[in-house]
C-alpha cells in the first residue's frame, strides 16, 4: 500500500477514535457562518487528522472544513472530519471522516472511515477501490428502470429548482431511497445502488467520494457532466445510467458552489 494512502487511513482512524468519544453524549452545538452545525468533536477530529498528515508529509497543503486552508507545495489533502455532523449530533451512526489527496488538480486517493459502524473504504488512482472485505465494484445495471437511485436532502433540491428533474427521475427509476452524506455514495461504490444525486456540496464533501466511485468503476461528475468537486453538485453512478440522469438535471438551474 502506498505510504500516502496508509497515512490517510491512519489519520481517519485516529479521528474516528475521537468522534466515538463524543458520540451520543451531550454536545454543545454551535452554528457556523453558513448556519451549518459544528461541535467540539468536528474540531478535535480535524486537528488530529492534520497533525497525522502533516507529520508524515510536512510539505503538503491541507484544506479542511473547520480550519480552512494550510498552504503547501504540490499536493494537498482535502479533509472533512465528520461528514454527516447532523446525524452525529442526533446519535445516528452514519457519519464518517473523509480524506482525499489532490495533486495537479486531480484527486488521486481517498479514504472513508465510519467509526460507529467500523466501515472503511479507500481507493488510489489506478489501483481500484476496496473495503475491509476486498475489492468493491459498481453494478452493471444498464437502465434506470432497473436502478435504485439514492439522494440527499429533498428540500435543497426543491429550493434550487431541481424538483421537476427529480420527479422525472423518480418516475423513470425502479427504486428510490434517501441516504444522505457519504453514506449513499457507498451504496453506489459497492454495487448496491446505481446512482446518488446531491447538491449544496463543498470540495471536502466530495474529494474522497469521487476517487472511490471512479476506482470502483463508476463515474462522478457535477450536473453539467464535468468531473469536478468545485461546482456544488454531484452525480455518482455506475457509469451506465449516468448520461440519462444528466439529460434530466443538466438543463435545470445549477446551484453552484464555492471553492
C-alpha positions as CSV (number, residue, x, y, z in Angstrom):
1,X,0.0,0.0,0.0
2,X,1.2,3.5,-0.9
3,X,2.5,5.4,2.2
4,X,0.2,8.3,1.5
5,X,-2.8,6.0,1.5
6,X,-1.6,4.2,4.6
7,X,-1.2,7.5,6.4
8,X,-4.6,8.8,5.3
9,X,-6.2,5.6,6.7
10,X,-4.3,6.0,9.9
11,X,-5.5,9.7,10.2
12,X,-9.1,8.7,9.5
13,X,-9.0,6.0,12.2
14,X,-7.4,8.4,14.7
15,X,-10.2,10.9,14.0
16,X,-12.7,8.1,14.4
17,X,-11.5,7.3,17.9
18,X,-12.1,11.0,18.9
19,X,-15.5,11.0,17.3
20,X,-16.7,8.0,19.2
21,X,-15.6,9.6,22.4
22,X,-18.2,12.3,21.8
23,X,-20.8,10.2,20.0
24,X,-24.2,10.0,21.8
25,X,-23.1,12.4,24.5
26,X,-24.5,15.8,25.5
27,X,-22.8,18.0,22.9
28,X,-23.0,21.8,22.6
29,X,-23.9,22.6,19.0
30,X,-22.7,25.9,17.5
31,X,-23.6,27.4,14.2
32,X,-21.1,28.4,11.6
33,X,-21.4,31.4,9.3
34,X,-23.4,29.3,6.8
35,X,-25.7,28.1,9.6
36,X,-24.4,24.6,9.4
37,X,-23.8,22.9,12.8
38,X,-20.4,22.3,14.3
39,X,-19.2,20.7,17.6
40,X,-16.1,20.2,19.6
41,X,-15.8,16.8,18.0
42,X,-15.6,18.2,14.5
43,X,-12.7,20.5,15.5
44,X,-10.8,17.9,17.6
45,X,-11.1,15.4,14.8
46,X,-9.7,17.9,12.2
47,X,-6.9,18.9,14.4
48,X,-5.9,15.2,14.9
49,X,-6.1,14.5,11.1
50,X,-4.0,17.5,10.2
51,X,-1.5,16.5,12.9
52,X,-1.1,13.0,11.5
53,X,-1.0,14.1,7.8
54,X,1.5,17.0,8.3
55,X,3.8,15.0,10.4
56,X,4.2,12.4,7.6
57,X,4.0,14.9,4.7
58,X,5.0,18.4,6.0
59,X,5.2,20.0,2.6
60,X,1.7,19.1,1.5
61,X,-1.1,21.6,1.9
62,X,-4.4,20.9,3.7
63,X,-7.9,22.1,3.0
64,X,-10.2,21.4,6.0
65,X,-13.9,22.1,6.6
66,X,-13.3,23.6,10.1
67,X,-10.0,25.4,9.9
68,X,-9.7,26.4,6.3
69,X,-6.5,26.1,4.1
70,X,-3.0,25.5,5.1
71,X,-0.8,26.3,2.2
72,X,1.8,23.8,0.9
73,X,3.8,22.7,-2.1
74,X,2.5,20.3,-4.7
75,X,-0.3,18.0,-3.4
76,X,-2.9,18.9,-0.8
77,X,-5.1,17.0,1.5
78,X,-8.9,17.8,1.4
79,X,-10.5,16.9,4.7
80,X,-14.0,16.5,6.2
81,X,-13.5,15.5,9.8
82,X,-17.1,14.5,10.3
83,X,-19.2,14.2,7.2
84,X,-22.8,13.9,8.5
85,X,-22.5,16.2,11.5
86,X,-26.3,16.4,11.8
87,X,-26.5,12.6,12.0
88,X,-23.6,12.6,14.5
89,X,-25.4,15.1,16.7
90,X,-28.6,13.1,16.8
91,X,-26.9,9.8,17.6
92,X,-27.3,8.3,14.1
93,X,-24.3,6.2,13.3
94,X,-23.9,7.0,9.6
95,X,-21.2,9.7,9.8
96,X,-17.6,9.4,8.5
97,X,-14.3,11.0,8.2
98,X,-13.4,11.8,4.5
99,X,-9.8,12.4,3.4
100,X,-8.8,13.0,-0.3
101,X,-5.5,13.9,-1.8
102,X,-5.4,16.3,-4.7
103,X,-2.3,16.5,-7.0
104,X,-2.1,18.7,-10.0
105,X,-5.9,19.3,-9.9
106,X,-6.8,15.6,-9.7
107,X,-7.9,13.6,-6.8
108,X,-5.6,10.6,-6.6
109,X,-6.6,8.8,-3.4
110,X,-9.5,8.8,-1.0
111,X,-10.5,7.3,2.4
112,X,-13.9,7.0,4.0
113,X,-14.0,5.8,7.6
114,X,-17.3,5.5,9.5
115,X,-16.2,4.7,13.1
116,X,-19.6,4.0,14.6
117,X,-20.1,1.1,12.2
118,X,-16.4,0.4,11.7
119,X,-16.7,0.7,7.9
120,X,-13.6,1.6,5.8
121,X,-13.5,2.3,2.1
122,X,-10.4,3.5,0.2
123,X,-9.0,3.9,-3.3
124,X,-5.9,5.1,-5.1
125,X,-5.9,6.1,-8.7
126,X,-5.1,3.2,-11.0
127,X,-5.3,0.6,-8.2
128,X,-9.0,0.1,-7.6
129,X,-11.4,0.6,-4.7
130,X,-11.6,-1.5,-1.6
131,X,-13.4,-2.0,1.7
132,X,-12.3,-4.3,4.5
133,X,-13.5,-7.4,2.7
134,X,-11.6,-6.7,-0.5
135,X,-12.2,-5.0,-3.9
136,X,-15.5,-3.3,-4.5
137,X,-17.2,-2.5,-7.8
138,X,-20.2,-0.7,-9.1
139,X,-23.2,-2.6,-10.5
140,X,-23.7,-3.4,-14.2
141,X,-27.4,-2.5,-14.4
142,X,-27.9,-0.6,-17.6
143,X,-31.3,1.1,-17.4
144,X,-33.0,3.5,-15.0
145,X,-36.0,1.1,-14.8
146,X,-33.9,-1.5,-13.0
147,X,-31.9,1.0,-11.0
148,X,-32.0,2.2,-7.4
149,X,-31.5,5.9,-7.0
150,X,-30.2,7.4,-3.8
151,X,-30.5,11.0,-2.8
152,X,-29.7,13.5,-0.2
153,X,-31.9,16.3,1.1
154,X,-35.1,16.8,-0.9
155,X,-35.8,20.3,0.2
156,X,-32.5,21.6,-1.0
157,X,-33.2,20.0,-4.4
158,X,-36.6,21.7,-4.5
159,X,-35.3,25.1,-3.4
160,X,-32.6,25.0,-6.1
161,X,-35.1,24.3,-8.9
162,X,-34.3,20.7,-9.5
163,X,-37.7,19.3,-8.4
164,X,-39.1,18.8,-12.0
165,X,-36.0,16.8,-12.9
166,X,-36.1,14.8,-9.7
167,X,-39.8,13.9,-10.3
168,X,-38.9,12.6,-13.7
169,X,-36.0,10.6,-12.2
170,X,-38.4,9.1,-9.7
171,X,-40.9,8.1,-12.5
172,X,-38.2,6.5,-14.7
173,X,-36.2,4.7,-12.0
174,X,-37.1,1.4,-10.3
175,X,-36.5,2.3,-6.7
176,X,-35.6,5.4,-4.7
177,X,-34.2,5.7,-1.2
178,X,-32.9,8.6,0.9
179,X,-29.4,8.1,2.3
180,X,-27.6,11.4,2.7
181,X,-24.0,12.5,3.1
182,X,-21.2,10.0,2.4
183,X,-23.5,7.0,3.1
184,X,-25.4,7.0,-0.2
185,X,-22.2,7.0,-2.2
186,X,-21.0,3.8,-0.6
187,X,-24.1,2.0,-2.0
188,X,-23.1,3.1,-5.5
189,X,-19.4,2.1,-5.0
190,X,-20.4,-1.4,-3.7
191,X,-22.9,-2.0,-6.5
192,X,-25.9,-1.8,-4.2
193,X,-27.4,1.3,-5.9
194,X,-26.9,2.7,-9.4
195,X,-26.9,6.5,-8.7
196,X,-26.5,9.1,-5.9
197,X,-27.7,12.6,-6.6
198,X,-26.8,15.5,-4.3
199,X,-26.3,19.3,-4.3
200,X,-25.1,22.1,-2.0
201,X,-21.7,20.4,-1.5
202,X,-18.2,21.6,-0.8
203,X,-14.9,20.1,-2.0
204,X,-14.3,18.3,1.3
205,X,-17.7,16.6,0.9
206,X,-16.7,15.1,-2.4
207,X,-12.9,14.6,-2.8
208,X,-12.7,11.2,-1.2
209,X,-16.0,10.0,-2.7
210,X,-15.0,10.9,-6.2
211,X,-11.9,8.7,-6.5
212,X,-13.6,5.8,-4.7
213,X,-16.6,5.9,-7.1
214,X,-14.2,6.1,-10.1
215,X,-11.9,3.4,-8.9
216,X,-14.9,1.2,-8.3
217,X,-15.7,1.5,-12.0
218,X,-18.2,4.3,-11.7
219,X,-18.5,7.9,-12.8
220,X,-18.6,11.1,-10.7
221,X,-19.4,14.5,-12.2
222,X,-21.3,17.6,-11.5
223,X,-24.7,18.2,-13.0
224,X,-23.1,19.6,-16.2
225,X,-21.1,16.4,-16.7
226,X,-17.8,17.9,-15.6
227,X,-15.7,15.7,-13.3
228,X,-15.2,18.5,-10.7
229,X,-15.6,18.8,-6.9
230,X,-15.8,22.6,-7.1
231,X,-19.2,23.3,-8.5
232,X,-21.5,22.2,-5.6
233,X,-23.4,19.4,-7.4
234,X,-22.7,15.7,-7.6
235,X,-23.9,12.8,-9.6
236,X,-22.3,9.5,-8.8
237,X,-23.3,6.5,-10.8
238,X,-22.3,3.1,-12.1
239,X,-21.5,4.9,-15.3
240,X,-24.2,3.1,-17.3
241,X,-27.1,5.3,-16.3
242,X,-25.1,8.5,-15.9
243,X,-25.9,10.2,-19.2
244,X,-29.6,9.5,-18.9
245,X,-29.7,11.2,-15.5
246,X,-27.5,14.1,-16.7
247,X,-30.0,14.7,-19.5
248,X,-32.6,15.3,-16.8
249,X,-30.6,17.6,-14.5
250,X,-28.2,19.5,-16.7
251,X,-30.8,21.9,-18.1
252,X,-32.1,22.8,-14.6
253,X,-30.7,25.8,-12.8
254,X,-27.4,24.9,-11.3
255,X,-27.0,25.7,-7.5
256,X,-23.3,26.2,-7.9
257,X,-20.7,26.1,-5.2
258,X,-17.7,27.8,-3.6
259,X,-14.1,26.9,-3.7
